[in-house]
Amino acid sequence: MDEGVRSSLNHPGEGGNAVLPLIELARLADGAFAEVEATLDGDAESLLLYRDGEAVRAWLNICPHAGRRLDWAPGQFLKSKDGLLVCAAHGASFELQGGQCVAGPCRGEALRAVAVTVRDGVVWLG
């Protein structure tokens, strides 16, 4: 697992949700998380990426419970022995298929998904 992977491949000045590279797939081990920064609707956002085989899922790095980041340190995420993403602030647990909170203070809510694609060994926004 490549802990602490961060990306600044997004080019400031390109507004909106332009299709931009986020990270090379090879830098994200299968079953691992990474934090990258991207510009969404003109705002800089922290994204949480999760690799599942050749697929990558992405969410805003914000817990729906209190609006805090999910990582305990930049790019460092907790994963339970049951394979759930755990919010470092209040222990909310999220399944990794759709980002649904299955335990903790925001049970029934979900992480905000961000569209990404994998193309030519690179994860792209959009």
Summary of the structure (lengths in Angstrom):
residues: 126
radius of gyration: 13.7
end to end distance: 24.7
largest distance: 41.2
contacts: 390
relative contact order: 0.22
helix: 2%
strand: 40%
